[in-house]
Amino acid sequence: MPSYQVKTGQQTYSAVVERGVLSRLESFVPSSAGQVFVTSTRDVWELHGKRVEAGMNGRPFHVLFFDGGEDKKRFSSVEKLAEEMVRAGGDRSSVVMAFGGGILTDVSGFLAAIFMRGVPVIQIPTTLLAQVDAAVGGKTGVNLVAGKNLIGSFHQPLSVLIDPEVLRTLPEREYRAGLFEVVKHGVIASPELFHLMANRPADVLAQEPGAVDWIINESVRIKAEVVSADEKENGLRRILNFGHTIGHTLEAETSYSRFLHGEAVAFGMNAATHLASMAGLLNDVDRDAILRAVSLYGPIPPLAGISAECLVARTNSDKKTIHGKVHFVLPDRIGHVQILSGIDPATVQRAVEAALA
């Protein structure tokens, strides 16, 4: 049972990667907890709800259904869930168990962070993207029209429980979207992970257990180490945003309706890779290797009608913009990145145009 410790100022907790961990969910709920609220979407619950019921071993819980989708990742959804918690008897002793994908884990974590000024949350991610990224690290939040995740809180979970078995029911597009985040982890911190993704796409896409378990474990290890060193993104944690600066603008520009988050990050990684090359940070061999690795897990939905100029303009609203300066995470070699600001917008636009081509 691989388990990775996340040590933060708030608390220390484990991210457990184990096939079948759903069978013992009840053991992760504190004995002192009051009402348990399981948040999920109806499609996920239909597929795996009985496994949660069995894993709770007779302990009562109340299911809260979230409608799902980036367009529902708003304050109004959190308010609706909180009202239902109150009606069901929720109080300061309650625990939230988030059972779903990355949007659900973000919303549920934010709900837990603000309900009664904060109750515990257990994250149980059911998509690859959530398992390797969203559910680990305590980032929670909702979207504004102006941009993604602009309202939120850092609220570390009691634990993160990752069961790779649930990925078998994941739609192929959702699975591929998560693989882009795995490629990201390889580019920023693990040449070994990057080379597996670059050299064994058939095994990864076929969900060969040895390959899938290893890439999840390696991604969680990286995320746990980075978050432990920098909980609130004051330094090192910013490397996890590789591909996200432009990726978030792509999501906002298309009203969160055309691209899955991982697909937008894939586009953002392509743009950042071109930008790193144009800035003289990245050699041509590594540039081409990164672009090829991203392409192996596509396709990215059509980019027709999207303006590079509009995407670059939107970067000023990104939450990674500080004192009016847009910060970009750029690779200087496979396994290592730099964070740069003050890059000429014309150069950024050329990089985005290259990614759109």
Contacts in CASP RR format, 6 or more apart in sequence:
PFRMAT RR
TARGET T0000
AUTHOR 0000-0000-0000
METHOD contacts of the structure
MODEL  1
MPSYQVKTGQQTYSAVVERGVLSRLESFVPSSAGQVFVTSTRDVWELHGK
RVEAGMNGRPFHVLFFDGGEDKKRFSSVEKLAEEMVRAGGDRSSVVMAFG
GGILTDVSGFLAAIFMRGVPVIQIPTTLLAQVDAAVGGKTGVNLVAGKNL
IGSFHQPLSVLIDPEVLRTLPEREYRAGLFEVVKHGVIASPELFHLMANR
PADVLAQEPGAVDWIINESVRIKAEVVSADEKENGLRRILNFGHTIGHTL
EAETSYSRFLHGEAVAFGMNAATHLASMAGLLNDVDRDAILRAVSLYGPI
PPLAGISAECLVARTNSDKKTIHGKVHFVLPDRIGHVQILSGIDPATVQR
AVEAALA
1 16 0 8 1.000
1 17 0 8 1.000
1 18 0 8 1.000
1 21 0 8 1.000
2 16 0 8 1.000
2 17 0 8 1.000
2 18 0 8 1.000
2 217 0 8 1.000
3 14 0 8 1.000
3 15 0 8 1.000
3 16 0 8 1.000
3 17 0 8 1.000
4 14 0 8 1.000
4 15 0 8 1.000
4 17 0 8 1.000
4 217 0 8 1.000
4 220 0 8 1.000
4 221 0 8 1.000
4 224 0 8 1.000
5 12 0 8 1.000
5 13 0 8 1.000
5 14 0 8 1.000
5 224 0 8 1.000
5 228 0 8 1.000
6 12 0 8 1.000
6 13 0 8 1.000
6 14 0 8 1.000
6 15 0 8 1.000
6 136 0 8 1.000
6 137 0 8 1.000
6 156 0 8 1.000
6 160 0 8 1.000
6 224 0 8 1.000
6 227 0 8 1.000
6 228 0 8 1.000
7 228 0 8 1.000
8 137 0 8 1.000
8 156 0 8 1.000
8 227 0 8 1.000
8 228 0 8 1.000
8 231 0 8 1.000
9 231 0 8 1.000
10 154 0 8 1.000
10 155 0 8 1.000
10 156 0 8 1.000
10 231 0 8 1.000
11 156 0 8 1.000
11 158 0 8 1.000
13 156 0 8 1.000
13 157 0 8 1.000
13 158 0 8 1.000
13 159 0 8 1.000
13 160 0 8 1.000
14 159 0 8 1.000
14 160 0 8 1.000
15 136 0 8 1.000
15 159 0 8 1.000
15 160 0 8 1.000
15 162 0 8 1.000
15 220 0 8 1.000
15 223 0 8 1.000
15 224 0 8 1.000
16 159 0 8 1.000
16 160 0 8 1.000
16 161 0 8 1.000
16 162 0 8 1.000
17 131 0 8 1.000
17 162 0 8 1.000
17 164 0 8 1.000
17 213 0 8 1.000
17 216 0 8 1.000
17 217 0 8 1.000
17 220 0 8 1.000
18 161 0 8 1.000
18 162 0 8 1.000
18 163 0 8 1.000
19 163 0 8 1.000
19 164 0 8 1.000
19 165 0 8 1.000
19 209 0 8 1.000
19 213 0 8 1.000
20 163 0 8 1.000
20 165 0 8 1.000
21 161 0 8 1.000
21 162 0 8 1.000
21 163 0 8 1.000
22 48 0 8 1.000
22 51 0 8 1.000
22 52 0 8 1.000
22 54 0 8 1.000
22 55 0 8 1.000
22 124 0 8 1.000
22 161 0 8 1.000
22 163 0 8 1.000
22 165 0 8 1.000
22 166 0 8 1.000
23 51 0 8 1.000
23 54 0 8 1.000
23 55 0 8 1.000
24 55 0 8 1.000
24 57 0 8 1.000
25 52 0 8 1.000
25 55 0 8 1.000
25 56 0 8 1.000
25 57 0 8 1.000
25 97 0 8 1.000
25 124 0 8 1.000
25 161 0 8 1.000
26 55 0 8 1.000
26 56 0 8 1.000
26 57 0 8 1.000
26 58 0 8 1.000
26 59 0 8 1.000
28 122 0 8 1.000
28 158 0 8 1.000
28 159 0 8 1.000
28 161 0 8 1.000
29 36 0 8 1.000
29 56 0 8 1.000
29 59 0 8 1.000
29 95 0 8 1.000
29 97 0 8 1.000
29 122 0 8 1.000
30 95 0 8 1.000
30 120 0 8 1.000
30 158 0 8 1.000
32 93 0 8 1.000
33 93 0 8 1.000
33 94 0 8 1.000
33 95 0 8 1.000
33 120 0 8 1.000
34 91 0 8 1.000
34 93 0 8 1.000
34 94 0 8 1.000
34 95 0 8 1.000
35 61 0 8 1.000
35 62 0 8 1.000
35 88 0 8 1.000
35 89 0 8 1.000
35 90 0 8 1.000
35 91 0 8 1.000
35 93 0 8 1.000
35 94 0 8 1.000
35 95 0 8 1.000
36 56 0 8 1.000
36 59 0 8 1.000
36 60 0 8 1.000
36 61 0 8 1.000
36 62 0 8 1.000
36 94 0 8 1.000
36 95 0 8 1.000
36 97 0 8 1.000
37 61 0 8 1.000
37 62 0 8 1.000
37 63 0 8 1.000
37 64 0 8 1.000
37 85 0 8 1.000
37 88 0 8 1.000
37 90 0 8 1.000
37 94 0 8 1.000
37 95 0 8 1.000
37 96 0 8 1.000
37 97 0 8 1.000
38 52 0 8 1.000
38 61 0 8 1.000
38 62 0 8 1.000
38 63 0 8 1.000
38 64 0 8 1.000
38 96 0 8 1.000
38 97 0 8 1.000
38 99 0 8 1.000
39 63 0 8 1.000
39 64 0 8 1.000
39 65 0 8 1.000
39 66 0 8 1.000
39 81 0 8 1.000
39 96 0 8 1.000
39 97 0 8 1.000
39 98 0 8 1.000
39 99 0 8 1.000
39 100 0 8 1.000
39 104 0 8 1.000
39 107 0 8 1.000
39 108 0 8 1.000
39 111 0 8 1.000
40 49 0 8 1.000
40 63 0 8 1.000
40 64 0 8 1.000
40 65 0 8 1.000
40 66 0 8 1.000
40 99 0 8 1.000
40 100 0 8 1.000
40 104 0 8 1.000
41 65 0 8 1.000
41 66 0 8 1.000
41 67 0 8 1.000
41 68 0 8 1.000
41 100 0 8 1.000
41 101 0 8 1.000
41 104 0 8 1.000
42 65 0 8 1.000
44 99 0 8 1.000
44 100 0 8 1.000
44 101 0 8 1.000
44 104 0 8 1.000
44 126 0 8 1.000
45 52 0 8 1.000
45 63 0 8 1.000
45 65 0 8 1.000
45 99 0 8 1.000
47 166 0 8 1.000
47 169 0 8 1.000
48 99 0 8 1.000
48 126 0 8 1.000
48 166 0 8 1.000
48 169 0 8 1.000
49 99 0 8 1.000
52 99 0 8 1.000
52 124 0 8 1.000
61 97 0 8 1.000
62 88 0 8 1.000
64 81 0 8 1.000
64 84 0 8 1.000
64 85 0 8 1.000
66 72 0 8 1.000
66 77 0 8 1.000
66 81 0 8 1.000
66 104 0 8 1.000
66 107 0 8 1.000
66 108 0 8 1.000
67 77 0 8 1.000
68 103 0 8 1.000
68 104 0 8 1.000
69 103 0 8 1.000
69 256 0 8 1.000
70 103 0 8 1.000
70 143 0 8 1.000
70 148 0 8 1.000
70 251 0 8 1.000
70 256 0 8 1.000
70 257 0 8 1.000
70 261 0 8 1.000
71 255 0 8 1.000
71 256 0 8 1.000
71 257 0 8 1.000
72 103 0 8 1.000
73 103 0 8 1.000
73 106 0 8 1.000
73 107 0 8 1.000
73 141 0 8 1.000
73 142 0 8 1.000
73 143 0 8 1.000
73 256 0 8 1.000
74 142 0 8 1.000
74 143 0 8 1.000
75 142 0 8 1.000
75 151 0 8 1.000
77 107 0 8 1.000
77 142 0 8 1.000
78 107 0 8 1.000
78 110 0 8 1.000
78 111 0 8 1.000
78 114 0 8 1.000
78 142 0 8 1.000
81 107 0 8 1.000
81 108 0 8 1.000
81 111 0 8 1.000
82 111 0 8 1.000
82 114 0 8 1.000
82 115 0 8 1.000
85 94 0 8 1.000
85 111 0 8 1.000
85 115 0 8 1.000
90 116 0 8 1.000
91 116 0 8 1.000
92 116 0 8 1.000
92 117 0 8 1.000
92 118 0 8 1.000
92 119 0 8 1.000
93 119 0 8 1.000
94 115 0 8 1.000
94 116 0 8 1.000
94 119 0 8 1.000
95 119 0 8 1.000
95 120 0 8 1.000
95 121 0 8 1.000
95 122 0 8 1.000
95 158 0 8 1.000
96 108 0 8 1.000
96 109 0 8 1.000
96 111 0 8 1.000
96 112 0 8 1.000
96 115 0 8 1.000
96 119 0 8 1.000
96 120 0 8 1.000
96 121 0 8 1.000
96 122 0 8 1.000
97 121 0 8 1.000
97 122 0 8 1.000
97 124 0 8 1.000
98 104 0 8 1.000
98 105 0 8 1.000
98 108 0 8 1.000
98 109 0 8 1.000
98 112 0 8 1.000
98 121 0 8 1.000
98 122 0 8 1.000
98 123 0 8 1.000
98 124 0 8 1.000
98 125 0 8 1.000
98 135 0 8 1.000
99 124 0 8 1.000
99 126 0 8 1.000
100 124 0 8 1.000
100 125 0 8 1.000
100 126 0 8 1.000
100 127 0 8 1.000
100 130 0 8 1.000
101 125 0 8 1.000
101 126 0 8 1.000
101 127 0 8 1.000
101 129 0 8 1.000
101 130 0 8 1.000
101 134 0 8 1.000
101 135 0 8 1.000
102 125 0 8 1.000
102 127 0 8 1.000
102 129 0 8 1.000
102 130 0 8 1.000
102 134 0 8 1.000
102 135 0 8 1.000
102 261 0 8 1.000
103 261 0 8 1.000
104 130 0 8 1.000
105 123 0 8 1.000
105 125 0 8 1.000
105 130 0 8 1.000
105 134 0 8 1.000
105 135 0 8 1.000
105 140 0 8 1.000
106 134 0 8 1.000
106 139 0 8 1.000
106 140 0 8 1.000
106 141 0 8 1.000
106 142 0 8 1.000
106 149 0 8 1.000
107 140 0 8 1.000
107 141 0 8 1.000
107 142 0 8 1.000
108 121 0 8 1.000
108 123 0 8 1.000
108 140 0 8 1.000
109 121 0 8 1.000
109 123 0 8 1.000
109 138 0 8 1.000
109 140 0 8 1.000
109 141 0 8 1.000
109 155 0 8 1.000
109 157 0 8 1.000
110 140 0 8 1.000
110 141 0 8 1.000
110 142 0 8 1.000
110 151 0 8 1.000
110 152 0 8 1.000
110 153 0 8 1.000
110 155 0 8 1.000
111 121 0 8 1.000
112 118 0 8 1.000
112 119 0 8 1.000
112 120 0 8 1.000
112 121 0 8 1.000
112 140 0 8 1.000
112 155 0 8 1.000
113 121 0 8 1.000
113 140 0 8 1.000
113 152 0 8 1.000
113 153 0 8 1.000
113 155 0 8 1.000
114 153 0 8 1.000
118 155 0 8 1.000
120 157 0 8 1.000
120 158 0 8 1.000
121 155 0 8 1.000
121 157 0 8 1.000
121 158 0 8 1.000
122 157 0 8 1.000
122 158 0 8 1.000
122 159 0 8 1.000
122 160 0 8 1.000
122 161 0 8 1.000
123 130 0 8 1.000
123 135 0 8 1.000
123 136 0 8 1.000
123 157 0 8 1.000
123 159 0 8 1.000
123 160 0 8 1.000
123 161 0 8 1.000
124 135 0 8 1.000
124 160 0 8 1.000
124 161 0 8 1.000
124 163 0 8 1.000
125 131 0 8 1.000
125 134 0 8 1.000
125 135 0 8 1.000
125 160 0 8 1.000
125 162 0 8 1.000
126 166 0 8 1.000
126 170 0 8 1.000
127 167 0 8 1.000
127 170 0 8 1.000
127 174 0 8 1.000
127 175 0 8 1.000
127 177 0 8 1.000
127 178 0 8 1.000
128 167 0 8 1.000
128 170 0 8 1.000
128 174 0 8 1.000
128 175 0 8 1.000
128 177 0 8 1.000
128 178 0 8 1.000
128 179 0 8 1.000
128 181 0 8 1.000
128 182 0 8 1.000
128 216 0 8 1.000
129 174 0 8 1.000
129 177 0 8 1.000
129 178 0 8 1.000
129 181 0 8 1.000
129 260 0 8 1.000
129 261 0 8 1.000
129 262 0 8 1.000
131 162 0 8 1.000
131 164 0 8 1.000
131 167 0 8 1.000
131 216 0 8 1.000
131 219 0 8 1.000
131 220 0 8 1.000
132 178 0 8 1.000
132 181 0 8 1.000
132 182 0 8 1.000
132 185 0 8 1.000
132 215 0 8 1.000
132 216 0 8 1.000
132 219 0 8 1.000
132 220 0 8 1.000
132 223 0 8 1.000
133 178 0 8 1.000
133 181 0 8 1.000
133 185 0 8 1.000
133 219 0 8 1.000
133 223 0 8 1.000
133 240 0 8 1.000
135 157 0 8 1.000
135 160 0 8 1.000
135 162 0 8 1.000
136 160 0 8 1.000
136 220 0 8 1.000
136 223 0 8 1.000
136 224 0 8 1.000
136 227 0 8 1.000
137 156 0 8 1.000
137 157 0 8 1.000
137 223 0 8 1.000
137 224 0 8 1.000
137 227 0 8 1.000
137 231 0 8 1.000
138 154 0 8 1.000
138 155 0 8 1.000
138 156 0 8 1.000
138 157 0 8 1.000
138 227 0 8 1.000
139 149 0 8 1.000
139 152 0 8 1.000
139 154 0 8 1.000
140 152 0 8 1.000
140 153 0 8 1.000
140 154 0 8 1.000
140 155 0 8 1.000
141 149 0 8 1.000
141 151 0 8 1.000
141 152 0 8 1.000
141 153 0 8 1.000
142 149 0 8 1.000
142 151 0 8 1.000
142 152 0 8 1.000
143 149 0 8 1.000
143 150 0 8 1.000
143 151 0 8 1.000
143 256 0 8 1.000
144 150 0 8 1.000
144 151 0 8 1.000
146 252 0 8 1.000
146 317 0 8 1.000
147 248 0 8 1.000
147 251 0 8 1.000
147 252 0 8 1.000
147 314 0 8 1.000
147 317 0 8 1.000
147 318 0 8 1.000
148 248 0 8 1.000
148 251 0 8 1.000
148 252 0 8 1.000
148 256 0 8 1.000
148 319 0 8 1.000
149 248 0 8 1.000
149 319 0 8 1.000
150 317 0 8 1.000
150 319 0 8 1.000
154 231 0 8 1.000
154 232 0 8 1.000
156 231 0 8 1.000
160 220 0 8 1.000
162 216 0 8 1.000
162 220 0 8 1.000
164 209 0 8 1.000
164 212 0 8 1.000
164 213 0 8 1.000
164 216 0 8 1.000
167 175 0 8 1.000
167 207 0 8 1.000
167 212 0 8 1.000
168 207 0 8 1.000
173 260 0 8 1.000
174 260 0 8 1.000
175 207 0 8 1.000
176 205 0 8 1.000
176 297 0 8 1.000
176 298 0 8 1.000
177 260 0 8 1.000
177 261 0 8 1.000
177 262 0 8 1.000
177 263 0 8 1.000
177 266 0 8 1.000
178 262 0 8 1.000
179 197 0 8 1.000
179 204 0 8 1.000
179 205 0 8 1.000
179 297 0 8 1.000
180 262 0 8 1.000
180 263 0 8 1.000
180 265 0 8 1.000
180 266 0 8 1.000
180 269 0 8 1.000
180 294 0 8 1.000
180 297 0 8 1.000
180 298 0 8 1.000
181 219 0 8 1.000
181 262 0 8 1.000
181 265 0 8 1.000
182 193 0 8 1.000
182 197 0 8 1.000
182 215 0 8 1.000
182 219 0 8 1.000
183 194 0 8 1.000
183 197 0 8 1.000
183 266 0 8 1.000
183 269 0 8 1.000
183 290 0 8 1.000
183 293 0 8 1.000
183 294 0 8 1.000
183 297 0 8 1.000
184 240 0 8 1.000
184 242 0 8 1.000
184 243 0 8 1.000
184 265 0 8 1.000
184 269 0 8 1.000
185 193 0 8 1.000
185 218 0 8 1.000
185 219 0 8 1.000
185 222 0 8 1.000
185 223 0 8 1.000
186 193 0 8 1.000
186 194 0 8 1.000
186 197 0 8 1.000
186 222 0 8 1.000
186 334 0 8 1.000
186 335 0 8 1.000
187 194 0 8 1.000
187 242 0 8 1.000
187 269 0 8 1.000
187 290 0 8 1.000
187 331 0 8 1.000
187 334 0 8 1.000
187 335 0 8 1.000
187 337 0 8 1.000
188 222 0 8 1.000
188 239 0 8 1.000
188 240 0 8 1.000
188 242 0 8 1.000
188 329 0 8 1.000
188 331 0 8 1.000
188 335 0 8 1.000
188 336 0 8 1.000
188 337 0 8 1.000
189 222 0 8 1.000
189 226 0 8 1.000
189 239 0 8 1.000
189 335 0 8 1.000
189 336 0 8 1.000
190 218 0 8 1.000
190 222 0 8 1.000
190 335 0 8 1.000
191 334 0 8 1.000
191 335 0 8 1.000
192 218 0 8 1.000
193 215 0 8 1.000
193 218 0 8 1.000
193 219 0 8 1.000
193 222 0 8 1.000
194 293 0 8 1.000
194 334 0 8 1.000
194 335 0 8 1.000
196 204 0 8 1.000
196 211 0 8 1.000
196 214 0 8 1.000
196 215 0 8 1.000
197 204 0 8 1.000
197 215 0 8 1.000
197 293 0 8 1.000
197 296 0 8 1.000
197 297 0 8 1.000
198 289 0 8 1.000
198 292 0 8 1.000
198 293 0 8 1.000
198 296 0 8 1.000
200 211 0 8 1.000
201 296 0 8 1.000
201 297 0 8 1.000
203 210 0 8 1.000
203 211 0 8 1.000
204 211 0 8 1.000
204 212 0 8 1.000
204 215 0 8 1.000
204 297 0 8 1.000
205 297 0 8 1.000
223 240 0 8 1.000
226 236 0 8 1.000
226 237 0 8 1.000
226 239 0 8 1.000
226 240 0 8 1.000
227 237 0 8 1.000
229 236 0 8 1.000
229 237 0 8 1.000
230 236 0 8 1.000
230 237 0 8 1.000
230 238 0 8 1.000
231 237 0 8 1.000
235 339 0 8 1.000
238 320 0 8 1.000
238 327 0 8 1.000
238 329 0 8 1.000
238 339 0 8 1.000
239 329 0 8 1.000
239 337 0 8 1.000
239 339 0 8 1.000
241 320 0 8 1.000
241 327 0 8 1.000
241 329 0 8 1.000
242 269 0 8 1.000
242 272 0 8 1.000
242 329 0 8 1.000
242 330 0 8 1.000
242 331 0 8 1.000
242 337 0 8 1.000
243 265 0 8 1.000
243 268 0 8 1.000
243 269 0 8 1.000
243 271 0 8 1.000
243 272 0 8 1.000
243 329 0 8 1.000
244 265 0 8 1.000
244 268 0 8 1.000
244 320 0 8 1.000
244 329 0 8 1.000
245 268 0 8 1.000
245 272 0 8 1.000
245 315 0 8 1.000
245 318 0 8 1.000
245 320 0 8 1.000
245 326 0 8 1.000
245 327 0 8 1.000
245 328 0 8 1.000
245 329 0 8 1.000
246 267 0 8 1.000
246 268 0 8 1.000
246 271 0 8 1.000
246 272 0 8 1.000
246 311 0 8 1.000
246 315 0 8 1.000
246 352 0 8 1.000
246 355 0 8 1.000
247 264 0 8 1.000
247 265 0 8 1.000
247 267 0 8 1.000
247 268 0 8 1.000
247 271 0 8 1.000
248 264 0 8 1.000
248 318 0 8 1.000
249 311 0 8 1.000
249 312 0 8 1.000
249 314 0 8 1.000
249 315 0 8 1.000
249 317 0 8 1.000
249 318 0 8 1.000
250 259 0 8 1.000
250 264 0 8 1.000
250 267 0 8 1.000
250 268 0 8 1.000
250 306 0 8 1.000
250 311 0 8 1.000
251 259 0 8 1.000
251 261 0 8 1.000
251 264 0 8 1.000
252 314 0 8 1.000
252 317 0 8 1.000
253 306 0 8 1.000
253 310 0 8 1.000
253 311 0 8 1.000
253 314 0 8 1.000
254 306 0 8 1.000
258 301 0 8 1.000
259 267 0 8 1.000
259 300 0 8 1.000
259 301 0 8 1.000
263 298 0 8 1.000
263 300 0 8 1.000
263 301 0 8 1.000
266 294 0 8 1.000
266 297 0 8 1.000
266 298 0 8 1.000
266 300 0 8 1.000
267 300 0 8 1.000
267 303 0 8 1.000
267 355 0 8 1.000
268 355 0 8 1.000
269 290 0 8 1.000
269 294 0 8 1.000
270 291 0 8 1.000
270 294 0 8 1.000
270 354 0 8 1.000
270 355 0 8 1.000
271 351 0 8 1.000
271 352 0 8 1.000
271 354 0 8 1.000
271 355 0 8 1.000
272 328 0 8 1.000
272 329 0 8 1.000
272 330 0 8 1.000
272 331 0 8 1.000
272 351 0 8 1.000
273 282 0 8 1.000
273 287 0 8 1.000
273 290 0 8 1.000
273 291 0 8 1.000
273 294 0 8 1.000
273 331 0 8 1.000
274 287 0 8 1.000
274 350 0 8 1.000
274 351 0 8 1.000
274 354 0 8 1.000
274 355 0 8 1.000
275 328 0 8 1.000
275 330 0 8 1.000
275 343 0 8 1.000
275 347 0 8 1.000
275 348 0 8 1.000
275 351 0 8 1.000
276 282 0 8 1.000
276 287 0 8 1.000
276 330 0 8 1.000
276 331 0 8 1.000
276 332 0 8 1.000
277 284 0 8 1.000
277 287 0 8 1.000
278 347 0 8 1.000
278 350 0 8 1.000
278 351 0 8 1.000
279 330 0 8 1.000
279 340 0 8 1.000
279 343 0 8 1.000
279 347 0 8 1.000
281 330 0 8 1.000
281 331 0 8 1.000
281 332 0 8 1.000
281 338 0 8 1.000
282 330 0 8 1.000
282 331 0 8 1.000
282 332 0 8 1.000
282 333 0 8 1.000
283 333 0 8 1.000
286 331 0 8 1.000
286 333 0 8 1.000
286 334 0 8 1.000
289 334 0 8 1.000
290 331 0 8 1.000
290 334 0 8 1.000
303 356 0 8 1.000
306 356 0 8 1.000
308 349 0 8 1.000
308 352 0 8 1.000
308 353 0 8 1.000
308 356 0 8 1.000
309 349 0 8 1.000
311 352 0 8 1.000
312 345 0 8 1.000
312 348 0 8 1.000
312 349 0 8 1.000
312 352 0 8 1.000
315 321 0 8 1.000
315 326 0 8 1.000
315 348 0 8 1.000
316 324 0 8 1.000
316 326 0 8 1.000
318 326 0 8 1.000
320 326 0 8 1.000
320 327 0 8 1.000
321 327 0 8 1.000
322 341 0 8 1.000
325 341 0 8 1.000
325 342 0 8 1.000
326 341 0 8 1.000
326 342 0 8 1.000
326 343 0 8 1.000
326 348 0 8 1.000
327 339 0 8 1.000
327 340 0 8 1.000
327 341 0 8 1.000
328 339 0 8 1.000
328 340 0 8 1.000
328 341 0 8 1.000
328 343 0 8 1.000
328 348 0 8 1.000
329 337 0 8 1.000
329 338 0 8 1.000
329 339 0 8 1.000
330 337 0 8 1.000
330 338 0 8 1.000
330 339 0 8 1.000
330 340 0 8 1.000
331 337 0 8 1.000
331 338 0 8 1.000
332 338 0 8 1.000
END
